[in-house]
Amino acid sequence: MMLFICLVFGWMIRGVAQEDKNNPISKARIKIDLERRIGEIDRKIYGNFIEHLGRCIYGGIYDPGSPLADKDGFRSDVVEASKALNVSILRWPGGNFASGYHWEDGIGPKERRPKRIDLAWGAIESNQIGTDEFIKFCRKVGTEPYICVNLGTGSWDEARNWVEYCNRKSGTYYSDLRMENGNPEPFKVTYWALGNEMDGDWQMGHRNADDYGKYALEASKLMKWIDPDIKLVASGSSYFSGGWVDWNRTVLNYLKDHVDYIALHTYLGDYTKNYYEFLASTIDVEKRINIVEGLIKETLSKSRRTTPIHIAFDEWNVWYRAWNEQKLEETYDLQDVLVDAQFLNCFVRNAHVVKIANMAQLVNVIAPMKVDNGKLWLQTIYYPLQLFAGNCFGTSLETFVACDTYDAGKFKKVPYLDVSSAYDERTSTVVINVVNRHRDQSIETEIVNQSGQFAKDAVAYEVNASDPKAQNGPTNQSVKTVQKDFNTGGGRRFVYSFPPHSFTLIKAKVLE
């Protein structure tokens, strides 16, 4: 069998065989080497996002009229499901909403907070959830807060004052105002985004790259003068359209000495109703990451900066069915599980540069959980994120994969297996994340450890169903995680058969 061996994006080595039309799936091979390390996996790649959009905030995380609401009005079931999801960092208040949001509307006594027209989504914003409530929700869930400032209709002073309100201990107007509002200790919000999707003409306050770069530069200076310990995220461009590379290059050149991350956003969908093309679409995600990584390197070569700039992939998900609906509430299926697992594989394979990622969004709106008729239920896409966030830690490993390939639409020689792997040195545990893209056939795979023996006892967590279109609902969890304990044999290799249209996370100890 002929092997086609290619170097993918400078980091991921994959061997792929030409497909035999008479015998479409042959045995595959995955090889890991614990010494071939890509980078440390930052747990902040397992984050989420809440925006004042549809039922995400009101009727999602906050529902004071529900019998499940706690004393602060937050749904206790959403809090518990978010804890179980291991949400590492939570982005707020948007999204497009952020470009018209004035944060002082959302502080102080709730009965005095103004109602505003939200020009981003055409709703009336009650401002019942603001900065103090967001921080309170983060503390309940046990997640890191991440705030996106308004660089659309907002001012430099507004941005710097927000940092002062959150992070200054006392003795200034805004720190004392926070204390008056019932929060004597500073919130210590570390992560701040300098606006949202400012490259888009759909955005309030849209600017070209030069104008945004200049505006964000002054905002970043003021914000860091208030608190030099904060981390700033530049608004990058994510779209494969004219000028997106130039936008990112220009913005990085302006902000190279001030920001710590540049943001990318991508939503994918089965637009052509072609299963195999949809399952290949994350190839473009990895291309975006690698192009922007190159731009970062180019920028830093012209700077005296000694610390890195990373990527914050702070909006990502499958989103296409409910695009034009006011509620924007997707009902996800197993196909979407596989694509979302591949997003996460991309982040793990590029752990050296992707350090933050936020699935959009947390509840109801394009989300892994929904509330219908007062009952919380888990969407199909809840499970791959939960598995990664609960198991895939440590160091990302370069992984060799030899398997058959397919062509679909613009995507050529797509491996049927999409794989990432990680090694946690503290526990001597290796994790191998595998999506079998094949719709109809299992792929028997030899898994080889080049750095020692596998312990005999291992576990596989599988997300699958009989039909790639299978969905969950309020009374039905047909797609969920199934645990399968198995014996590796205790050697350097074992064989595992990955079922069709499945995501599997294998976890095994490695012996010296």
Secondary structure as UniProt FT lines:
FT   STRAND          3..8
FT   TURN            9..11
FT   STRAND          12..17
FT   TURN            21..22
FT   STRAND          28..40
FT   HELIX           43..46
FT   STRAND          47..49
FT   TURN            54..55
FT   TURN            59..61
FT   TURN            64..65
FT   TURN            67..68
FT   TURN            71..72
FT   STRAND          74..75
FT   HELIX           76..84
FT   TURN            85..86
FT   STRAND          89..92
FT   HELIX           96..100
FT   HELIX           103..106
FT   HELIX           110..112
FT   STRAND          116..118
FT   TURN            119..122
FT   STRAND          123..125
FT   HELIX           131..141
FT   STRAND          144..148
FT   HELIX           156..167
FT   HELIX           173..180
FT   TURN            181..182
FT   STRAND          191..193
FT   TURN            198..199
FT   TURN            201..202
FT   TURN            204..205
FT   HELIX           209..226
FT   TURN            228..229
FT   STRAND          231..235
FT   TURN            242..243
FT   HELIX           244..255
FT   TURN            256..258
FT   STRAND          261..268
FT   TURN            271..272
FT   HELIX           275..280
FT   HELIX           282..300
FT   TURN            301..302
FT   STRAND          310..318
FT   TURN            321..324
FT   HELIX           334..349
FT   TURN            350..353
FT   STRAND          354..360
FT   TURN            365..366
FT   STRAND          369..372
FT   TURN            373..374
FT   STRAND          375..378
FT   TURN            380..381
FT   HELIX           382..391
FT   STRAND          395..408
FT   TURN            409..410
FT   STRAND          411..415
FT   STRAND          417..424
FT   TURN            425..428
FT   STRAND          429..436
FT   STRAND          443..449
FT   TURN            450..451
FT   STRAND          453..464
FT   TURN            468..469
FT   TURN            474..475
FT   STRAND          480..487
FT   STRAND          493..498
FT   TURN            500..501
FT   STRAND          502..511
//
